[in-house]
Amino acid sequence: MANVSTTSSEKQHEVYGETRVVEPVNSKEYDSSAHEAREDQDDEDAEKKKVSRFQLFYARHRRWFHLGMWLIFTGYFAAALALQVPKGYNQENLILGLIYAWFTLYMIFNHIVPTKFVTKPLGWAYDTVTGPFMRFSRLVRSIIYTFFVFCVIVITVFSLPEKEDSTRVQRLIALFGMVVFIALMALFSKKRRAINWFTVSTGMLLQFLLALFVFRSSAGHDIFQWASTFAEGYLSKSWWGIQFVTNTDMANSGMFAVTVFPAVILFIATVQMLYFLGALQYLLSRCSVFFVKFLQVSGGEAIVAVASPFLGQTENALLIKPFLPYLTQAEMHQIMTSGFATISGSVLYGYIAMGVSGQALLTSCIMSIPCSLAISKLRYPETEESLTAGAIRIPPQEESDKAVNLLDAAAKGAMIGINICLNMAANLIAILALLYAVNAALTWIGNFLTIHELTLQLVTGYIFVPIAWLIGADNKDLVSVGQLMATKIWANEFVAYQELTTTYAGKLSSRSELIVTYALCGFANLGSVGMQIGVLGTLAPTRSGDISRMAFSAMICGAFSTWISAAVAGMVL
């Protein structure tokens, strides 16, 4: 825990070799938060001491357990290759090979070669290359690095060969759109001088490289295609549950509630089981290290950002519940932005079942992690001392929330899932009813002026036409794409995707359809604003005022994140 001075009215914070002034922190509140965090750590340490005899035996003979697992995995992998290679290349071979390579490297670095033999040379090379660069002032370094990232993106985009649905003019428009969105966020920043352009530039670079990997490499395409197929196949098993509870005809009816809600319950139950096993915490903490290191954000922000595509806009904050009352303004804004900038895995199957590209949905969710961090830090730069700066730790669950075993974890997940389903149903009913009531009033008003079918989506759809152009949609589809984006803001992405796969099916070009799929892939809508205020306000009642004040800003940032993802897709499509 960093030592926080309580005598000075200002605090000096070291950033990239420079000293910048940050706002003073309430010493009483900060000391209290530090004390509670230490108590949480003590509770976690005490919990770790309660180990079973098998755990002690496993820890004592861990090396031999790992060797046995590696030998079994090697035998299985060799047999699989011998049987599958004659049949030709397929995605399953690629995924199995990547898992085996990761497991082998994990064994090597755990028992044979210390990681320092790799990290030290890399660290030396990094220091050697960046040494002269670090001699410049922070402002000069930011300008040079931002210009470097921009040049990398521009050169890569225009060096790719042209295609019928990806001309250089279309890429130029999408690139211009990305620059416009970033410039608008910087223009309306709460404190432009405090913007960390290293975080912003790195976030954009990571998002661009990921899009390039997916769209322009067969390996990236195959990995995300396999992940989409796996997610669809796994979540589709919820059909057996709803078929047993109702009947075959009902399970095959294609109704929204029958298709989506069972998949939500299955997904949440799975998440709870993974949490009980510790697998989810391991995955999130390891991934968060990358973003803390390269984007220079706090541990709490990184954990929530990584968890958002898996857990969604309200459950993600539960991972850092003890820290919520003590988050800085920028951290709270970032947590809300992460929720608005992506969808959750629980609703993924529902969209895929509608006919939306699963690969595009998964790619957009992953791309939104660095993008949401970058956009939120543009709008709300960090100007305070963070309690989780540089720390990656997921606090333990409260005793009342802990599961006894896997079955109990699945049951708790099912209960959480049904509550989420009821919440979703209530929101959909209320929002759609209100939307169509407003549309009825607008239509009645429009009839006096002989304007037929005057609706909120129609009016605001034309307002979104410039945004549709900036993300790179084809000119003939601008009005349609704008109306879909307006529907998503006023209603939600469910309604927008349903419109995309029904009303606009076959009417959009393949380019416009893919780009709008990215633009709609997020919870940034008015209904979600109320949901986030309600949930986060309950988890951190002392911060309810800050949450309510920043909610709309976070929603706009979440929408901008999805639009930038769409623009990036338009550049490398």
N, C-alpha and C positions, 0 to 999 in steps of 0.2 A: 504494500500500500504506500502510495506516494505520501511524503510528508508535506502537509498543507499548512502554510503559515497563516496565522490568524491576526497578525499585528499590522500587516500592510494592507492598504486600501486597494492596491493593485497587485496583480500576480504576473510574473514573467513566465512565459512558456516557450520552451526551446523547440523550434520547428525548422528542420533541415539546416541547422547551423545558424539560424537567425533567431533573434529574440523578438517576440511580439507580445503586446499587452492584451491580456484577456480580462473579462469582467470579473470582479471579485465574487467569491463564493461565500455563502453564509456559513460561518465556521461551525456553529452549533449543529446545523442540519448536516453538514458534511461529516463532522465527527460522529454524529449519530449513525449516519449511513455506513461509515467505515466500521463502526462497532458492530452493527448488525451483519455486515458482510463477513467480519471475522467470526461472529457466532455461527453463521451459516457454514463457514469453512470448518470450524471445530465440529459441528454436527456431522459434516460430511466425513471428516477424518475418523470420528467415532464410529460411523456406520461402516467404514472400510475395515475397521478392526474386527468386526463381527463376521468372520469367515468360517466356512465349513471345513471339515477334515479333508474333503476332496479338493477344495481350493488350495489348502496348504500342501497337499500331495502334488497337485498340478504345478504349483509354483516351484516346488523343490525339483521336479523332474520335467520342467517346461521344455527344455531343449529336446528331450527324447519324444515328448508328445508332438512337438512341431516337426521333428524328423519323420515320425510315423505318418502324420497328416500329409507331409510333402510327398513321401513315397507313394501313398495311396492315390493322391491327386496326379502324380506323374504317370502312374500306371493307367489310370483312367484316361488321362489326356492322350497318351500314346495309343491306347486302344481306339479311342474316338477318332484320332487322325488316320489310323490304319484303315478304319472302316469308312470314313467320310471322304478322305482325299480323292479316292478313285471316282467319286460321284461329282467332283468338281467343287469350285469355291462356293461358299454360301455364308450368310451373315452369322449363322450359329458358330461356324469355325472361327470366325474373327473374334466374336465375343468370348468364346471359351479360351482362345489363345491370349487375349488381353487379361482375362482373369488369372490364368496360369502364370503369365509373365509378372503380374503385380504380386501374386502370392510368393513366387520364387524370389523376387527382389526383396520382399518383406522378410523372408527367412534369412536371406544372405546378410542384410543389414542388421538383423537382430542377433545373429549368432556367428558370423564369419568375419565380415568387414565392417568396422565401425563407420557410422555415417560421416565422421569427421574427415575420412579420407576422400570424401566427395564434396562435402560442404566447405572445407577449408580451401581447396583449390578454386572452387567456384567463387568463394568470398574474396580470395586474393585477386582473381581475374576481374571481378566486379569492381573492387576498390581501385585496381590499376586503370581500368577503363574510365571510371567515373571520377577518379581523383582530380584531374585537371578541371573537369566540369564543376566540381563542388567548390572550386576556388572563387567562382563568380558569386554575386549576391543572389539572394533568394528570388528577387524579381527577375533578374536576367536569366536564372536557371529555369524559372517558370515559362518565360517567353520562348527560350530555346527549345525546351522539351515539348511545349504545346505546338510549336511550329514543326518540330520533328514528327510528332504524331500525325498532324494534319498532312504533311508531305507523304508519309507512309500510306495513309488512306487514299489520297488523291492519285498517287502513282500506281498503286495496286488496282484501284477501280478502273482507271483508264487504260491500263495495260492488258486487262482481260479481253479476250476476243468478243466481238459483238455477236449477238444473236437476235432473232426476230423480235423476241419479247424482252430484250435487254440491250437496247442501243446505247451509245455513249451519251446521247442527248437525254435519254431517260435517266441514266445514272447521274448526269450532271444536275438534273432537277432534284433528285433524291438527296444528293450531296448538299445542294443549296438548302434544301429543307432541313437537314440535320443542323447545319450552321445557324439557320434562322431560329430553330427551337432552342439551341444552346444560348444564342445571343439574347433571346427573349427572357430566358431564365436568369441570365446574368444581369440584364437590365432591371429586372424586378427583384433582385436579390436584397435580402434584409441588410447585408453589409458587404458591399462589393469588394472593399479593400481586404476583407478577411477571407475571400475565396481561395481555397487551396487548389490551384490549377493543376497541380500534380495529380491529385485525386480525380479531378474531372477528366483530364487527358487520358490517364491510365484506364479509367472506366470506359471511356469511348473506344480506346484501343482494344481492350479485352472483348468488348461487345462486337467490334468489327472482325477481329480474328476468329471469334467463334462462328460468326455468320459465314466467313470465308471458308472455315473448316467444314461446315455443314453443306454449303451450296457448291463449293468448288473442289471438293475432294471426295473420292468414292468411299474412303474409310469413314469420314465424318457422316456422310449420307447414310451409310450402312449402320453405323452405331446408333444414330438417332432413329432410324427406321426400325431397327430391332427393338429399341427401347419403347417406341410407340406401339409396336405389335405386342410386346410383352405386357405393357400396361393395359392395353385393350383386352388381351386374353385373360389376364388375371382378374381384372375388375368385372369382366363379363360372367365370371363364375357366380356372381351375385344372383344370376338368373335362377339358379337351382334353389336358392333360398326363397325368392319371391314365388317361384312355381310351387314350392311345397306349401307355403302359407296360403296362396290363393289357388290357382289352377293354371294349366298350360295356356289356355286361351288368354287369360289375363296377363300372364307373363310375356306373351308374344303380341300384346295389343299395341305396343309402341307408345303408350301414354308416357308423358313426361315423368310423372311421379313414380310410375312402375319401372321406368328405365333408369332414372338418375338416383333416386333415393336409396335403393338397395346397394348400389355401387358406393355411395357416400358412406353408408354404414359399414360396409366391408373395408373400405379404405381406412376409416378412423379406427376400427378394431385392429387392423394390421399395424397402424402407427403405434397404438398403445402397446401391442405385443413387442414391437421393436424397441420401444422405450423401456419396457420392463427388462428386456435382455441387454440393454445398454448399447445396442447397435446404432440407434438413432443419434444418441449423444456423441458417440464416437465419430460418426460420419459428419455431423454438423460441426463439431469442434475442429476436426482435421481440415475441412473445407474452409472454415472461418479463418484459420491461420493464414491462408493464402491472401485473403482480402485485407486482413489487418496489416500484413507485411507490405503488400504492393499498392493498396489503395490508402493506407495509413488512416484507417477509421478505427473506432473503438471496438472492443471485443463484443459488447452487447449489440451494436449495430450489425456487425458481421454475422453473428449467430442468427439474428432475426431475418436478415436479408437472405441468407442461405436457406433458412427454414421455410420462407414464404411460399415457394413453389410446391412444397410438400404439404404444409399444414394449413396455409391460407391466411387471411387477413386478420383474424382474431386469435386463432390458436397459436400463431407464431410468437406473440408477446408472452404467452404463458411460460416459455422457456427461460425468460429472465424476469419473472414476476417479482422476486425480492428486490430487484434493482429499479423497477419502474418508477417508484416515487422519487428516485434520486437522479434520474436521467437529466441531461442538459436539454435545453430547448431544441438544439440541433438534433440530438439523438432521438427525442420523442417524435420530431417531425420525420426523421428518417424511418423510424419503425412504422409509422402510419403510411408513408410513401411506399415502402416495400410491400405492404398489404394491398395497396391500390394498384401497383404496377404489374401484378401477376395474378394468375388464377391458382387454385389449389388442386392437388392431385385428386381430391375427392370428387370434383366435378368434371375431371378430364374425360371419363368414359361417356358422360352425357353428351359432351360436344362431339366426340368421335362417333357416337351412335347417330348423331344428327347428319353426319357426313362431312364434318370438318376434318382437315388434315391433322392427324395426330402428330406427325413429325414437325409440322409448323408450330403446333401448340407447345410441344416440349421444348423446341429450340427457342421460342419466344420467352418461355418461362425462365430458362437458364440465362438468356441474354439480358433479361430484366434485372438480374442480380447486380452486376456492375453498373448498369445504366441507372437504376434507381438510386444507388449510392451516389453516383456522380451528379444526377439532377437535384437530389435533395441537398447536397452540399453546395450547389450553386444557389439555390433558393435560401437555405438556412445554413450559412457557414458556421463552423464550430468556433465559438468565442469564449467557452468556459472550460473549466477543468472537468474531465470525465472520470467517473468512478471506475469505469472498466477500460480505461486507456491501456492498450497493450496486453490486456488480460483476456484469455479465452477460457471461460469456465461456465458451465451450465449448472446453476444451483440445483440441489436435490429437491425432489418432490416433497410436498407436505405429507405428513403421516396419513391424513384422511384420503389423499389421492393415490397413495401407493397401492399397487396390486399385490396380492398374495402369491399368485402364480400366473402362468400364461392364460389359463381359462378365465381367471378373474380379470386379467388385463383385457382380454377380448370382450368380456361382458361390460366392463367399464367403457371400452371404446364404442360398443353398440349403443349404450345409453347416451353417450356424448353424440354419437352419430344421429340418433333419432331426434335429439333436441335440435341439432343443426338442421335436419330435414324439416322439422316443424317451423323453425325460424325462417328457412328459405321459402317454404310454402306461404307463410304469413306475409313475408315481404313481397313475394311475387303477386299475391292476390291484391294487396293494398296498392302497390305501385302501379300495376297494370290497370286496376280499376280507376285510380286517380288519373292516369295518363289518358285513358279513353274518355273519361269525363271531360277533361280539358279539351281533347280533340273534338268531342261532340259540341262543346261550346264554340270552338273556333270554326267548325263546319257550319253551325247555325249563323254565325256572324258573316262568314264568307258567302253564304247563299244570297245575302242582300246585295252583294257586289258581283254576283254570278261567278264566284270562285268556288268551284266544286272540290270537295275532299280537302279542305284547308285543315291541316293538322300541325301539331307542334314539331313532328319530325320533318314535315315538308318545309316549314319556315326555317328552322334551325339547320336543316340539311343544306340549304343554300349558303348559310353562314360557314358551314364546314367545307364547302367546295375548295377554298384556297388551301386548307389543310390537306385535303385529299390530293390536290395537285402537288403540294410540297413533299408528300411521302412517296410520290412517284407513280400514282395510279394513271391509267390511260385516260386521255382527254375525254373520250366518249363515255367513260364510266364515272366522271367526277361527281355528278349529282347523285348517282346511286350510292357511291361510296360515302359521300357526305351525309346522306340520309341514314345509312347504316351506323356511322359514327355518332350521329345525333341520337339515334335510338338507343345506342349503348349508354350514352351519358344520361338520358332522361329515364330510361327503363333500366336495363342491365344487359350484360353480354349474352345471357341466355336468349333473350328476345331478339337481339341483333343477329346472333348466329342462326337462330331459327328462320329469321327473314332471309339471311344469306343463302341458306340451303333450301328454301322453298320459293319465296317470292322472286328472288334474284337468281335462282338456279338456272345456269346456262345463259344468263344475260350479260355476265361480266366476262372480260378476257381472263385468261389464266393468270396473267401478271397481276391484274387488279384484284382478283379473288385471293391470291396468295398474300398480297400486301395488306388487304383489309383484314385478313385473318390475323395477321400480326397486330394490326392497329386495334382490334377489338379484344385482344387477349389480356384482359386485366379487369380487376374489380373496381375500376374508377368510375363510379356512378353515384347519383345522389342517394340512392337507398343504402349503399355501403357506408356513406358518411355517417348516417344515423347509427348504423350497426357498430362502427368503430368507436364513436363517441360513447355509446352505451357500454360496450365491453371494456374498453380501456379505462373509462371513468369508474367502472366497478372495481377493476383491478388496482387502480391507483386513484382513490377518491380525492387525495390532496392535489392532484394534478388535473382535475376535471376541467378547470378553467383554461389551462394551457391547451388541453386536448381539443376542447370545443373551438378555441380561437384558431388553431392551426389545421383543423380537419379539412376545410375547404381548400386551403393551400396545398396540403398533402395530396388531395384528390387530383388537383390540377397537375401536380408534379408526376403523379402516377400515370395520368393520361399522356403527358408529354413523354414519359418513358416508353410507353407502348407505341407512340407515334414515331419516336426515334428508332425503335426496333424495326418498325415498318419501313422507314426510310433506309436503314442499313440493309434490310432485305432487298429493297428496290435497287440498291447500288450493286449488289453482288449476285443478284438473281441470274 
